[in-house]
Amino acid sequence: MNKVAVARGITLVGYFGLLFLLLAWTTWISPPARAPISIMLIVLVVPLLFPLRGLLHGKRYTHGWVIFMALYYFTLGVAVTYAIPEERWLGALEILFSVMWYLGAMMYIRATRDNSQTK
């Protein structure tokens, strides 16, 4: 199987998994008690919409900078996993999807680099 296709698949599974997890978590599974749902959606989900077009079109530049976004969601997942015992499984899923997103994007960048460059 093609390395680019595998990397792109891992990236998109991690990205959409994280997007749908955060949507479901915020609105249905465990809505926030102290903050409005709309604020939580703006803070957690809206930033995920910015790289959507670039990821769907396979833009190398977008795959490069979403790595930093994946680190933010990884950190958030670790914080939830340790701080909120009843939502530990949601934090673990967030960690899983953010790591998939990160590794898939890294693999995509490596698989699509110019072969004429010296190593």
C-alpha positions in Angstrom: 0.0 0.0 0.0 1.1 3.5 -0.7 2.8 5.3 2.2 1.1 8.6 1.4 -2.3 7.0 1.4 -1.7 5.3 4.8 -0.4 8.5 6.3 -3.3 10.5 5.0 -5.7 7.9 6.3 -4.2 8.0 9.8 -4.3 11.8 9.8 -7.9 11.9 8.7 -9.1 9.2 11.2 -7.3 11.1 14.0 -8.7 14.4 12.9 -12.3 13.4 12.4 -12.2 11.2 15.5 -11.1 14.2 17.6 -13.6 16.5 15.9 -16.6 14.2 16.5 -15.4 13.2 20.0 -15.2 16.8 21.1 -18.6 17.6 19.6 -20.3 14.6 21.3 -18.4 15.2 24.5 -19.4 18.8 24.8 -23.0 18.5 23.6 -24.2 15.1 24.6 -22.0 12.8 26.7 -20.9 15.3 29.4 -22.0 18.9 28.8 -20.2 21.4 30.9 -22.0 22.4 34.1 -20.3 25.8 34.7 -19.7 27.1 31.3 -22.1 27.6 28.4 -21.9 24.9 25.7 -21.5 27.5 23.0 -18.3 28.8 24.6 -16.9 25.3 25.0 -17.7 24.6 21.3 -16.0 27.8 20.2 -12.9 27.1 22.3 -12.6 23.4 21.5 -14.2 22.7 18.1 -14.0 25.8 16.0 -10.1 25.7 15.9 -10.4 22.3 14.4 -12.4 23.7 11.4 -9.5 25.9 10.2 -7.3 23.1 8.7 -10.3 21.1 7.3 -9.9 22.2 3.7 -6.2 21.7 3.6 -6.4 18.3 5.2 -9.1 17.1 2.8 -7.1 18.4 -0.2 -3.8 16.8 1.0 -1.9 20.1 1.4 1.6 19.4 2.8 1.8 22.8 4.5 -1.4 22.2 6.4 -0.2 18.9 7.5 2.9 20.6 8.8 1.2 23.2 11.0 -1.6 21.0 12.3 1.1 19.1 14.3 1.1 22.0 16.7 -2.7 21.9 17.1 -2.5 18.1 17.8 -0.1 18.9 20.7 -2.7 21.2 22.2 -5.4 18.6 22.2 -3.0 16.0 23.5 -2.2 18.2 26.4 -5.9 18.8 27.0 -6.5 15.1 27.0 -3.7 14.4 29.5 -5.1 17.1 31.8 -8.6 15.7 31.7 -7.4 12.1 32.2 -5.6 13.1 35.4 -7.9 15.7 36.8 -11.4 14.3 36.1 -11.7 10.6 37.1 -15.3 10.2 35.7 -14.2 11.5 32.3 -10.9 9.6 32.2 -12.0 7.5 29.2 -12.9 10.6 27.2 -9.5 12.0 28.0 -7.9 8.8 26.9 -9.8 8.9 23.6 -8.7 12.5 23.0 -5.1 11.4 23.6 -5.5 8.5 21.2 -7.0 10.7 18.4 -4.5 13.5 18.9 -1.6 11.1 18.7 -3.0 9.5 15.5 -3.5 13.0 14.0 0.1 14.0 15.0 1.8 10.8 13.8 -0.3 10.7 10.6 0.6 14.3 9.7 4.3 13.6 10.4 4.2 10.5 8.3 2.5 12.4 5.5 5.1 15.2 5.5 7.9 12.6 5.4 6.2 10.6 2.6 5.6 13.7 0.4 9.0 15.4 0.8 11.0 16.2 -2.4 13.2 13.2 -3.2 15.9 15.4 -4.7 16.8 16.9 -1.3 19.9 15.6 0.3 19.5 13.8 3.6 
